[in-house]
Amino acid sequence: MIRDADLILAMSSEQVEGIEARYPLTRGKIFRIGESLGIDISDPIGLPIDRFRECRETLSLAVDYWVRSLDLGVESSELLSAGDEQ
């Protein structure tokens, strides 16, 4: 699967480095999803719902960059349509 991928997005620099170390063929095609913002995106697991919402907003901004860069013709809101059910 990794060998066939054109682009791999990870949440953090640590994840990028770990994947590159384990799968050297990923170098040059793996990036942080928050690369355009210059940030790692932390996993909000176990944190209050507000942190999940902040994470979703940050992901939305980051995904917008990748959507525009890849010219996918969709909005990030379509890709991140989790909503606020709770």
N, C-alpha and C positions, 0 to 999 in steps of 0.2 A: 504494500500500500504506500509506504513512504517513498519507495523508489519511483513510483508512478506519479507522485504528487508534483505539481508545478509550484505550489505555494503552500507553506505550512505556517499557521499563525499560533503563537503561544502567548500566554498571559504575562510571563516574566522573563527577565534575562536569565535567571537560574534555569528555567525550563528550556530555553533556547540552548544554553550551554550544555545541559544534560543530554538533550536529544542529539546535538551535534557530536558530543563525545561518544555516544552509543551508536549513532548512525552518521558517520562522516559524509555520506552522500547528500545529507541535508544541507550542508554548508552552501550558502548562497541562495537558498530557497526557503529558509526558515527565518521568521522575523517576529518581534513582539507585536501583538495586535495594537498596542499603544505606542508604537514606534514614532508615529507622526506627532504625538503629544509629548514625546520624550519621557514616557512613564511606564512602569510596570503596573499591571492591574492585579490587585490583591483579591484572593478568594474570600468572599464574605461569609463563608460557612461558619455557623455558630454565633454569628453576630446579629444585632437587632435588624429588623426589617428595613430601617432607614439606610443601613449600610448596603443592603441588597439593591435598594433603589438608586443609591449613589453609584454603585457598580454598574447598574444597567445604563444609567445616563452616560457614564464614562465610556462604556462599551459602545453605546450608540454613536458618540462622537468619533471614536476610533474606527468603527465599522464604516461610518460615512467616508472617511479618508480612503479606506481600502476599496469601497464601492466605486468612488470617483476614480481612483487610480486604475482600477481594473475595468472601468466602464461597463459595469454589469447592468445598468439600466433599471436598478431597483433602489428603493429607499431603505436606509438602515432600519426604519421602523417596521418595515415588512419582514426583515430578517430577525429583529428582536421584538416580536410582538407578544411578549410575556404578559404585559398589562399589570394592573394593580388589583388583582382579585382579592387580596387580603386587606 
